[in-house]
Amino acid sequence: MSATEADADQLERNKEVVRQVVEKIWNQRDIDAADYLIAENSYDHDLGFDEQGGRAGFKQHVPDLWAGSSDLHLDIEFMIAERDLVAARVVWTGIHDGPMLGVPASYNRVEFRQLIVYRIENGMVAEIWKAGDVLGLLEEMGVPSPNRTTPLGMVKFVGKMIGRETYRGIRKKLTGSPVKRPET
């Protein structure tokens, strides 16, 4: 086997890891598959301030999204692989029938397209980068859209979406002390 063939085989193996993440973990709802598909110290570059990283954080995060859509299904539109990276265009579809991203159930059908880049190491996902139209998803879930024409409108919208609890988490991370509730 030539070096070029070996490289092509490795790229296909890396793409298969991503297929397995989508099929086994997300679509078959087999969270235990994360034990052999997600590296223990994996790094998600897009975690919120109060979200835990690594495999343990991934295993906490996934069921939260499942709770927001009992029929959540992911489809891979395409994948491109180079070196140890796999870029996948993923379409998430389902009925928003439970709390998701802090939004109560709207019972709307949602469709969310996302570009996810995975770095594969030793046959497991080691790093993840994500980009998608989260504001569009929130609109589909029934959240009124912000005034996208001004920065202030966007800041107000994001502030409402973040909510008090996340603010508390951010404050604790930045200052080391939690926000205290006023005594009544």
Steps between C-alpha positions, in 0.01 A plus 500: 500500500641839403517799731219663303277194543583485872411868535169445316420205728569713808274777370220246449553361853478854639177563308362171636560625856283804423231280341498284814469806727194614303338158462579327829501788746251743350259294291505172695530688830782277619686733737734217603644504146670824607736282707669378182422788261578811709844544661492534876662845487335615177466873456190675366603849391142624522398411855317755710657636817306262723537186287739220588744379238646161417311176454320547831369841391397362161307222674317763709428732206357245254205385718409866557450540125315167477262632768416793274391281209374147548541429127829685443679362193827602340596454136842560352466691172870467417843450655844617398813356660856628502786394728335428838200728439150412380254775411136388496191695396234366735123560493316463831122447475229431754204627694592742779293318763715559808723770647801573279761776528292651778190519281185314613332262256334676206392181317634655180689290247857627489779458250850614583799484269844497653855467378702294745873445474636203690866425571552127523780351705551128561159423352313739732372856485761717671376849409178652366421838341140588410328773301128529434207739489402483867285813470307333218451193719373715785254667263373157390453416868274804531742748653434847355787608277715791612535823316794378292566844355661648809770370734288606799207288378730198477649562846151523652394178326809307607462634854145368517606164362791462738275557800580543864637155573762517228588852615565354844727238347692760297539724803629211711752402229626856458507613863511177697191603692139423419236768461304519822124516489347790688361405836125529533 
